[in-house]
Amino acid sequence: MLQQLEWLRDDYQRMRDSTESVGTMGARFFIGMAARRTG
């Protein structure tokens, strides 16, 4: 789970660098949230 939070944070920083990936980052974020809820 900690690794997941780390790549979520990496995606967030990448999103801040280039707003082009907002859609992809959003999808990954929701996938990550769903994975976190399922454990």
mmJSON file of the N, C-alpha and C atoms, coordinates in Angstrom:
{"data_MODEL":{"atom_site":{
"group_PDB":["ATOM","ATOM","ATOM","ATOM","ATOM","ATOM","ATOM","ATOM","ATOM","ATOM","ATOM","ATOM","ATOM","ATOM","ATOM","ATOM","ATOM","ATOM","ATOM","ATOM","ATOM","ATOM","ATOM","ATOM","ATOM","ATOM","ATOM","ATOM","ATOM","ATOM","ATOM","ATOM","ATOM","ATOM","ATOM","ATOM","ATOM","ATOM","ATOM","ATOM","ATOM","ATOM","ATOM","ATOM","ATOM","ATOM","ATOM","ATOM","ATOM","ATOM","ATOM","ATOM","ATOM","ATOM","ATOM","ATOM","ATOM","ATOM","ATOM","ATOM","ATOM","ATOM","ATOM","ATOM","ATOM","ATOM","ATOM","ATOM","ATOM","ATOM","ATOM","ATOM","ATOM","ATOM","ATOM","ATOM","ATOM","ATOM","ATOM","ATOM","ATOM","ATOM","ATOM","ATOM","ATOM","ATOM","ATOM","ATOM","ATOM","ATOM","ATOM","ATOM","ATOM","ATOM","ATOM","ATOM","ATOM","ATOM","ATOM","ATOM","ATOM","ATOM","ATOM","ATOM","ATOM","ATOM","ATOM","ATOM","ATOM","ATOM","ATOM","ATOM","ATOM","ATOM","ATOM","ATOM","ATOM"],
"id":[1,2,3,4,5,6,7,8,9,10,11,12,13,14,15,16,17,18,19,20,21,22,23,24,25,26,27,28,29,30,31,32,33,34,35,36,37,38,39,40,41,42,43,44,45,46,47,48,49,50,51,52,53,54,55,56,57,58,59,60,61,62,63,64,65,66,67,68,69,70,71,72,73,74,75,76,77,78,79,80,81,82,83,84,85,86,87,88,89,90,91,92,93,94,95,96,97,98,99,100,101,102,103,104,105,106,107,108,109,110,111,112,113,114,115,116,117],
"type_symbol":["N","C","C","N","C","C","N","C","C","N","C","C","N","C","C","N","C","C","N","C","C","N","C","C","N","C","C","N","C","C","N","C","C","N","C","C","N","C","C","N","C","C","N","C","C","N","C","C","N","C","C","N","C","C","N","C","C","N","C","C","N","C","C","N","C","C","N","C","C","N","C","C","N","C","C","N","C","C","N","C","C","N","C","C","N","C","C","N","C","C","N","C","C","N","C","C","N","C","C","N","C","C","N","C","C","N","C","C","N","C","C","N","C","C","N","C","C"],
"label_atom_id":["N","CA","C","N","CA","C","N","CA","C","N","CA","C","N","CA","C","N","CA","C","N","CA","C","N","CA","C","N","CA","C","N","CA","C","N","CA","C","N","CA","C","N","CA","C","N","CA","C","N","CA","C","N","CA","C","N","CA","C","N","CA","C","N","CA","C","N","CA","C","N","CA","C","N","CA","C","N","CA","C","N","CA","C","N","CA","C","N","CA","C","N","CA","C","N","CA","C","N","CA","C","N","CA","C","N","CA","C","N","CA","C","N","CA","C","N","CA","C","N","CA","C","N","CA","C","N","CA","C","N","CA","C","N","CA","C"],
"label_alt_id":[null,null,null,null,null,null,null,null,null,null,null,null,null,null,null,null,null,null,null,null,null,null,null,null,null,null,null,null,null,null,null,null,null,null,null,null,null,null,null,null,null,null,null,null,null,null,null,null,null,null,null,null,null,null,null,null,null,null,null,null,null,null,null,null,null,null,null,null,null,null,null,null,null,null,null,null,null,null,null,null,null,null,null,null,null,null,null,null,null,null,null,null,null,null,null,null,null,null,null,null,null,null,null,null,null,null,null,null,null,null,null,null,null,null,null,null,null],
"label_comp_id":["MET","MET","MET","LEU","LEU","LEU","GLN","GLN","GLN","GLN","GLN","GLN","LEU","LEU","LEU","GLU","GLU","GLU","TRP","TRP","TRP","LEU","LEU","LEU","ARG","ARG","ARG","ASP","ASP","ASP","ASP","ASP","ASP","TYR","TYR","TYR","GLN","GLN","GLN","ARG","ARG","ARG","MET","MET","MET","ARG","ARG","ARG","ASP","ASP","ASP","SER","SER","SER","THR","THR","THR","GLU","GLU","GLU","SER","SER","SER","VAL","VAL","VAL","GLY","GLY","GLY","THR","THR","THR","MET","MET","MET","GLY","GLY","GLY","ALA","ALA","ALA","ARG","ARG","ARG","PHE","PHE","PHE","PHE","PHE","PHE","ILE","ILE","ILE","GLY","GLY","GLY","MET","MET","MET","ALA","ALA","ALA","ALA","ALA","ALA","ARG","ARG","ARG","ARG","ARG","ARG","THR","THR","THR","GLY","GLY","GLY"],
"label_asym_id":["A","A","A","A","A","A","A","A","A","A","A","A","A","A","A","A","A","A","A","A","A","A","A","A","A","A","A","A","A","A","A","A","A","A","A","A","A","A","A","A","A","A","A","A","A","A","A","A","A","A","A","A","A","A","A","A","A","A","A","A","A","A","A","A","A","A","A","A","A","A","A","A","A","A","A","A","A","A","A","A","A","A","A","A","A","A","A","A","A","A","A","A","A","A","A","A","A","A","A","A","A","A","A","A","A","A","A","A","A","A","A","A","A","A","A","A","A"],
"label_entity_id":["1","1","1","1","1","1","1","1","1","1","1","1","1","1","1","1","1","1","1","1","1","1","1","1","1","1","1","1","1","1","1","1","1","1","1","1","1","1","1","1","1","1","1","1","1","1","1","1","1","1","1","1","1","1","1","1","1","1","1","1","1","1","1","1","1","1","1","1","1","1","1","1","1","1","1","1","1","1","1","1","1","1","1","1","1","1","1","1","1","1","1","1","1","1","1","1","1","1","1","1","1","1","1","1","1","1","1","1","1","1","1","1","1","1","1","1","1"],
"label_seq_id":[1,1,1,2,2,2,3,3,3,4,4,4,5,5,5,6,6,6,7,7,7,8,8,8,9,9,9,10,10,10,11,11,11,12,12,12,13,13,13,14,14,14,15,15,15,16,16,16,17,17,17,18,18,18,19,19,19,20,20,20,21,21,21,22,22,22,23,23,23,24,24,24,25,25,25,26,26,26,27,27,27,28,28,28,29,29,29,30,30,30,31,31,31,32,32,32,33,33,33,34,34,34,35,35,35,36,36,36,37,37,37,38,38,38,39,39,39],
"pdbx_PDB_ins_code":[null,null,null,null,null,null,null,null,null,null,null,null,null,null,null,null,null,null,null,null,null,null,null,null,null,null,null,null,null,null,null,null,null,null,null,null,null,null,null,null,null,null,null,null,null,null,null,null,null,null,null,null,null,null,null,null,null,null,null,null,null,null,null,null,null,null,null,null,null,null,null,null,null,null,null,null,null,null,null,null,null,null,null,null,null,null,null,null,null,null,null,null,null,null,null,null,null,null,null,null,null,null,null,null,null,null,null,null,null,null,null,null,null,null,null,null,null],
"Cartn_x":[0.832,0.0,0.874,1.971,2.858,3.442,3.796,4.317,3.275,2.012,0.94,0.851,0.933,0.881,2.064,3.208,4.385,4.186,3.643,3.468,2.322,1.36,0.314,0.934,1.842,2.51,3.374,4.056,4.873,4.001,2.843,1.93,1.453,1.197,0.737,1.795,3.044,4.126,4.284,4.149,4.273,3.144,1.952,0.806,1.082,1.665,1.961,2.976,3.877,4.882,4.26,3.357,2.711,1.237,0.392,-1.045,-1.671,-0.859,-1.389,-1.932,-1.296,-1.65,-2.72,-3.466,-4.488,-5.496,-5.937,-6.922,-6.377,-5.153,-4.545,-4.336,-3.867,-3.604,-4.908,-5.97,-7.271,-7.733,-7.588,-7.996,-7.174,-5.878,-5.002,-5.353,-5.695,-6.022,-7.256,-8.299,-9.523,-9.283,-8.446,-8.1,-7.379,-6.482,-5.746,-6.678,-7.638,-8.593,-9.407,-9.851,-10.634,-9.799,-8.543,-7.66,-7.455,-7.347,-7.139,-8.369,-9.556,-10.784,-10.912,-10.447,-10.541,-9.41,-8.44,-7.343,-6.131],
"Cartn_y":[-1.197,0.0,1.257,1.229,2.391,2.65,1.574,1.746,2.428,2.025,2.622,4.121,4.49,5.911,6.647,5.986,6.631,6.904,5.916,6.188,7.146,7.187,8.207,9.592,9.705,10.986,11.365,10.366,10.636,11.141,10.493,10.934,12.35,12.67,14.013,15.055,14.767,15.701,15.836,14.704,14.734,15.567,15.438,16.199,17.697,18.072,19.483,19.99,19.105,19.515,19.673,18.772,18.867,18.532,19.527,19.343,18.515,18.071,17.265,15.937,15.41,14.076,14.12,15.219,15.333,14.195,13.898,12.834,11.489,11.169,9.897,9.83,10.917,10.943,10.762,11.41,11.281,9.834,9.168,7.77,6.914,7.123,6.357,6.62,7.868,8.214,7.445,7.435,6.734,5.229,4.698,3.277,2.987,3.892,3.725,3.774,4.693,4.795,3.513,2.994,1.757,0.609,0.532,-0.53,-0.393,0.851,1.061,0.614,0.864,0.484,-1.032,-1.733,-3.187,-3.801,-2.997,-3.499,-3.784],
"Cartn_z":[0.0,0.0,0.0,0.748,0.772,-0.609,-1.325,-2.68,-3.554,-3.385,-4.175,-3.899,-2.623,-2.273,-2.892,-2.964,-3.545,-5.025,-5.783,-7.212,-7.448,-6.521,-6.634,-6.459,-5.503,-5.271,-6.475,-7.052,-8.238,-9.381,-9.577,-10.628,-10.356,-9.102,-8.742,-9.099,-8.747,-9.068,-10.578,-11.295,-12.745,-13.347,-12.771,-13.249,-13.086,-11.96,-11.718,-12.737,-13.179,-14.164,-15.548,-15.922,-17.234,-17.089,-17.287,-17.08,-18.194,-19.167,-20.262,-19.74,-18.69,-18.203,-17.118,-17.047,-16.004,-16.127,-17.35,-17.554,-17.097,-17.522,-17.143,-15.645,-15.077,-13.636,-12.879,-13.344,-12.694,-12.694,-13.839,-13.943,-12.988,-12.985,-12.091,-10.633,-10.329,-8.952,-8.496,-9.344,-8.966,-8.879,-9.77,-9.702,-8.392,-8.011,-6.758,-5.561,-5.589,-4.491,-4.387,-5.52,-5.522,-4.964,-5.375,-4.889,-3.387,-2.915,-1.485,-0.7,-1.238,-0.54,-0.462,-1.501,-1.498,-0.682,-0.273,0.538,-0.304],
"occupancy":[1.0,1.0,1.0,1.0,1.0,1.0,1.0,1.0,1.0,1.0,1.0,1.0,1.0,1.0,1.0,1.0,1.0,1.0,1.0,1.0,1.0,1.0,1.0,1.0,1.0,1.0,1.0,1.0,1.0,1.0,1.0,1.0,1.0,1.0,1.0,1.0,1.0,1.0,1.0,1.0,1.0,1.0,1.0,1.0,1.0,1.0,1.0,1.0,1.0,1.0,1.0,1.0,1.0,1.0,1.0,1.0,1.0,1.0,1.0,1.0,1.0,1.0,1.0,1.0,1.0,1.0,1.0,1.0,1.0,1.0,1.0,1.0,1.0,1.0,1.0,1.0,1.0,1.0,1.0,1.0,1.0,1.0,1.0,1.0,1.0,1.0,1.0,1.0,1.0,1.0,1.0,1.0,1.0,1.0,1.0,1.0,1.0,1.0,1.0,1.0,1.0,1.0,1.0,1.0,1.0,1.0,1.0,1.0,1.0,1.0,1.0,1.0,1.0,1.0,1.0,1.0,1.0],
"B_iso_or_equiv":[0.0,0.0,0.0,0.0,0.0,0.0,0.0,0.0,0.0,0.0,0.0,0.0,0.0,0.0,0.0,0.0,0.0,0.0,0.0,0.0,0.0,0.0,0.0,0.0,0.0,0.0,0.0,0.0,0.0,0.0,0.0,0.0,0.0,0.0,0.0,0.0,0.0,0.0,0.0,0.0,0.0,0.0,0.0,0.0,0.0,0.0,0.0,0.0,0.0,0.0,0.0,0.0,0.0,0.0,0.0,0.0,0.0,0.0,0.0,0.0,0.0,0.0,0.0,0.0,0.0,0.0,0.0,0.0,0.0,0.0,0.0,0.0,0.0,0.0,0.0,0.0,0.0,0.0,0.0,0.0,0.0,0.0,0.0,0.0,0.0,0.0,0.0,0.0,0.0,0.0,0.0,0.0,0.0,0.0,0.0,0.0,0.0,0.0,0.0,0.0,0.0,0.0,0.0,0.0,0.0,0.0,0.0,0.0,0.0,0.0,0.0,0.0,0.0,0.0,0.0,0.0,0.0],
"pdbx_formal_charge":[null,null,null,null,null,null,null,null,null,null,null,null,null,null,null,null,null,null,null,null,null,null,null,null,null,null,null,null,null,null,null,null,null,null,null,null,null,null,null,null,null,null,null,null,null,null,null,null,null,null,null,null,null,null,null,null,null,null,null,null,null,null,null,null,null,null,null,null,null,null,null,null,null,null,null,null,null,null,null,null,null,null,null,null,null,null,null,null,null,null,null,null,null,null,null,null,null,null,null,null,null,null,null,null,null,null,null,null,null,null,null,null,null,null,null,null,null],
"auth_seq_id":[1,1,1,2,2,2,3,3,3,4,4,4,5,5,5,6,6,6,7,7,7,8,8,8,9,9,9,10,10,10,11,11,11,12,12,12,13,13,13,14,14,14,15,15,15,16,16,16,17,17,17,18,18,18,19,19,19,20,20,20,21,21,21,22,22,22,23,23,23,24,24,24,25,25,25,26,26,26,27,27,27,28,28,28,29,29,29,30,30,30,31,31,31,32,32,32,33,33,33,34,34,34,35,35,35,36,36,36,37,37,37,38,38,38,39,39,39],
"auth_comp_id":["MET","MET","MET","LEU","LEU","LEU","GLN","GLN","GLN","GLN","GLN","GLN","LEU","LEU","LEU","GLU","GLU","GLU","TRP","TRP","TRP","LEU","LEU","LEU","ARG","ARG","ARG","ASP","ASP","ASP","ASP","ASP","ASP","TYR","TYR","TYR","GLN","GLN","GLN","ARG","ARG","ARG","MET","MET","MET","ARG","ARG","ARG","ASP","ASP","ASP","SER","SER","SER","THR","THR","THR","GLU","GLU","GLU","SER","SER","SER","VAL","VAL","VAL","GLY","GLY","GLY","THR","THR","THR","MET","MET","MET","GLY","GLY","GLY","ALA","ALA","ALA","ARG","ARG","ARG","PHE","PHE","PHE","PHE","PHE","PHE","ILE","ILE","ILE","GLY","GLY","GLY","MET","MET","MET","ALA","ALA","ALA","ALA","ALA","ALA","ARG","ARG","ARG","ARG","ARG","ARG","THR","THR","THR","GLY","GLY","GLY"],
"auth_asym_id":["A","A","A","A","A","A","A","A","A","A","A","A","A","A","A","A","A","A","A","A","A","A","A","A","A","A","A","A","A","A","A","A","A","A","A","A","A","A","A","A","A","A","A","A","A","A","A","A","A","A","A","A","A","A","A","A","A","A","A","A","A","A","A","A","A","A","A","A","A","A","A","A","A","A","A","A","A","A","A","A","A","A","A","A","A","A","A","A","A","A","A","A","A","A","A","A","A","A","A","A","A","A","A","A","A","A","A","A","A","A","A","A","A","A","A","A","A"],
"auth_atom_id":["N","CA","C","N","CA","C","N","CA","C","N","CA","C","N","CA","C","N","CA","C","N","CA","C","N","CA","C","N","CA","C","N","CA","C","N","CA","C","N","CA","C","N","CA","C","N","CA","C","N","CA","C","N","CA","C","N","CA","C","N","CA","C","N","CA","C","N","CA","C","N","CA","C","N","CA","C","N","CA","C","N","CA","C","N","CA","C","N","CA","C","N","CA","C","N","CA","C","N","CA","C","N","CA","C","N","CA","C","N","CA","C","N","CA","C","N","CA","C","N","CA","C","N","CA","C","N","CA","C","N","CA","C","N","CA","C"],
"pdbx_PDB_model_num":[1,1,1,1,1,1,1,1,1,1,1,1,1,1,1,1,1,1,1,1,1,1,1,1,1,1,1,1,1,1,1,1,1,1,1,1,1,1,1,1,1,1,1,1,1,1,1,1,1,1,1,1,1,1,1,1,1,1,1,1,1,1,1,1,1,1,1,1,1,1,1,1,1,1,1,1,1,1,1,1,1,1,1,1,1,1,1,1,1,1,1,1,1,1,1,1,1,1,1,1,1,1,1,1,1,1,1,1,1,1,1,1,1,1,1,1,1]
}}}
